[in-house]
Amino acid sequence: MNFLAVSGSTRKTSTNTALLRVMANSAGPDHRVTVFDTVGDLPVFSPDLESAPLPRSVQDFAEMVRLSDGLILSSPEYVRSIPGGLKNAIDWLVSRDEIIDKPIALMHASHRGDDMLDQLRLVLSTVTTRFTDDPFLRVGLMKKTPGEIMEIMNETENRQAVTDFLQRFSEYCRQARMSP
């Protein structure tokens, strides 16, 4: 399975990005995980910019989404809401075919953020017919450095949690492919 892991953060030392990178680096041979950590590089969405040609960064992002078997999103909460960069990235996909039937699952690198997660679940269930809340992986990594995150995620139970998450999401993607 080929997954695109999208970080909703624009921070260089983001815990959510670090979580996705650890997942990508520890994925087994059955899973290829590409981390997209540049939501901040996408131009601000405008319907006026949707006509051809799309901005290059948007074309590249949409192509990555198209080529993936599923999306895994991990995002911080800003002011109890979806960060602007992630919402902007989703907005670029709303009227495009790449997202409509794309399986999507969530990971979260904090013990808090439920308001943002609820909003994100609502948005994702609106833009795709294949959003799933199971599997969902949450690991409390708030205020940890990328090095600390790697150490925590290399603990046996956390490595197993990532493996289980990827296996369950792979199965969901396979089932989604087979259903009309």
C-alpha positions as CSV (number, residue, x, y, z in Angstrom):
1,M,0.0,0.0,0.0
2,N,1.1,3.5,-0.9
3,F,0.1,6.1,1.7
4,L,0.4,9.9,1.7
5,A,0.9,11.2,5.2
6,V,-0.1,14.8,5.4
7,S,1.0,17.0,8.3
8,G,-1.3,19.9,9.1
9,S,1.6,21.8,10.7
10,T,3.9,24.3,9.2
11,R,6.4,24.1,12.1
12,K,9.9,22.7,11.3
13,T,9.9,20.8,14.6
14,S,6.2,19.8,14.5
15,T,5.3,16.8,16.7
16,N,2.7,15.7,14.2
17,T,5.3,15.8,11.3
18,A,7.8,13.9,13.5
19,L,5.1,11.3,14.3
20,L,4.4,10.8,10.5
21,R,8.2,10.6,9.8
22,V,8.7,7.9,12.4
23,M,5.7,6.0,10.9
24,A,7.2,6.4,7.4
25,N,10.6,5.2,8.5
26,S,9.3,2.2,10.5
27,A,6.7,1.0,7.9
28,G,7.3,-2.5,6.8
29,P,7.7,-3.8,3.3
30,D,4.0,-3.9,2.7
31,H,3.6,-0.1,3.2
32,R,5.2,2.8,1.6
33,V,4.5,6.1,3.4
34,T,5.4,9.5,1.9
35,V,5.3,12.5,4.2
36,F,3.8,15.7,2.8
37,D,5.0,18.4,5.2
38,T,4.6,21.5,3.1
39,V,1.0,22.6,3.5
40,G,2.4,26.1,4.1
41,D,3.8,26.2,0.6
42,L,0.4,25.9,-1.1
43,P,-1.0,29.3,-2.2
44,V,-4.1,30.5,-0.5
45,F,-7.1,28.8,-2.1
46,S,-9.2,30.8,-4.5
47,P,-11.8,29.4,-6.9
48,D,-10.3,31.9,-9.5
49,L,-7.1,29.9,-9.4
50,E,-8.7,26.5,-10.1
51,S,-8.8,26.9,-13.8
52,A,-5.9,25.4,-15.7
53,P,-3.1,25.6,-15.1
54,L,-3.2,25.1,-11.4
55,P,-0.3,26.5,-9.4
56,R,2.6,24.0,-9.6
57,S,2.6,23.2,-5.9
58,V,-1.1,22.4,-6.0
59,Q,-0.7,20.2,-9.1
60,D,2.1,18.3,-7.3
61,F,0.0,17.9,-4.2
62,A,-3.1,16.7,-6.1
63,E,-0.9,14.2,-8.0
64,M,0.5,12.8,-4.8
65,V,-3.1,12.4,-3.5
66,R,-4.2,10.7,-6.7
67,L,-1.3,8.2,-6.7
68,S,-1.8,7.2,-3.1
69,D,-4.0,4.3,-1.9
70,G,-5.0,6.4,1.1
71,L,-4.3,9.5,3.1
72,I,-3.2,9.7,6.7
73,L,-3.6,13.1,8.3
74,S,-2.0,14.3,11.5
75,S,-2.5,17.8,12.7
76,P,-2.1,20.1,15.6
77,E,-5.0,22.2,17.0
78,Y,-4.8,26.0,16.6
79,V,-7.3,28.0,18.7
80,R,-9.5,24.9,19.0
81,S,-9.7,24.6,15.3
82,I,-8.1,23.1,12.1
83,P,-4.9,24.9,11.2
84,G,-5.3,27.3,8.3
85,G,-2.6,25.5,6.2
86,L,-4.3,22.1,6.4
87,K,-7.8,23.6,5.8
88,N,-6.3,25.4,2.7
89,A,-4.8,22.1,1.4
90,I,-8.2,20.4,1.8
91,D,-9.9,23.4,0.1
92,W,-7.7,22.9,-3.0
93,L,-8.9,19.3,-3.3
94,V,-12.7,19.9,-2.7
95,S,-13.7,20.3,-6.3
96,R,-11.2,17.8,-7.6
97,D,-11.7,14.1,-8.3
98,E,-8.6,12.9,-6.4
99,I,-10.2,13.2,-3.0
100,I,-13.8,12.0,-3.6
101,D,-13.3,8.3,-3.0
102,K,-9.9,8.4,-1.3
103,P,-9.7,6.5,2.0
104,I,-8.5,8.8,4.8
105,A,-7.6,8.1,8.4
106,L,-6.3,10.2,11.3
107,M,-3.3,10.2,13.6
108,H,-2.8,12.7,16.4
109,A,0.3,13.6,18.4
110,S,-1.3,15.1,21.5
111,H,-3.5,14.1,24.4
112,R,-5.7,17.1,23.6
113,G,-7.1,18.6,20.4
114,D,-10.6,17.0,20.4
115,D,-12.3,20.2,19.1
116,M,-10.0,20.3,16.0
117,L,-10.4,16.5,15.5
118,D,-14.2,16.8,15.6
119,Q,-14.1,19.6,13.0
120,L,-11.6,17.7,10.8
121,R,-13.8,14.6,10.9
122,L,-16.8,16.7,9.8
123,V,-14.8,18.3,6.9
124,L,-13.3,15.0,5.8
125,S,-16.6,13.1,5.9
126,T,-17.9,15.9,3.6
127,V,-15.1,15.8,1.0
128,T,-14.7,12.0,0.7
129,T,-17.0,9.1,0.8
130,R,-14.2,7.0,2.4
131,F,-13.2,8.8,5.6
132,T,-12.8,6.4,8.5
133,D,-12.4,7.0,12.2
134,D,-11.2,3.5,12.7
135,P,-8.3,3.1,12.7
136,F,-7.3,6.2,14.7
137,L,-3.9,6.5,16.4
138,R,-3.3,9.0,19.2
139,V,0.1,9.3,21.0
140,G,0.7,12.0,23.6
141,L,3.9,13.6,22.2
142,M,3.1,17.3,22.9
143,K,6.2,19.5,23.5
144,K,8.6,16.6,22.6
145,T,11.5,17.1,20.3
146,P,11.8,15.0,17.1
147,G,14.5,13.0,18.8
148,E,12.4,12.3,21.9
149,I,9.5,11.3,19.6
150,M,11.7,8.8,17.8
151,E,12.7,7.3,21.1
152,I,9.1,7.1,22.4
153,M,7.8,5.7,19.1
154,N,10.6,3.1,19.1
155,E,9.2,1.6,22.3
156,T,7.7,-1.8,21.6
157,E,4.1,-0.9,22.3
158,N,4.2,2.2,20.2
159,R,5.9,0.4,17.3
160,Q,3.2,-2.2,17.5
161,A,0.5,0.5,17.6
162,V,1.9,2.0,14.3
163,T,2.1,-1.5,12.7
164,D,-1.5,-2.2,13.7
165,F,-2.7,1.2,12.5
166,L,-1.1,0.6,9.1
167,Q,-2.4,-2.9,8.8
168,R,-6.0,-1.9,9.7
169,F,-5.9,1.1,7.4
170,S,-4.5,-1.1,4.6
171,E,-7.4,-3.5,5.1
172,Y,-9.9,-0.6,5.0
173,C,-8.3,0.6,1.7
174,R,-8.6,-2.8,0.2
175,Q,-12.2,-3.1,1.2
176,A,-12.9,0.4,-0.2
177,R,-11.4,-0.5,-3.5
178,M,-13.7,-3.5,-3.8
179,S,-16.9,-1.7,-2.9
180,P,-18.7,0.6,-5.5
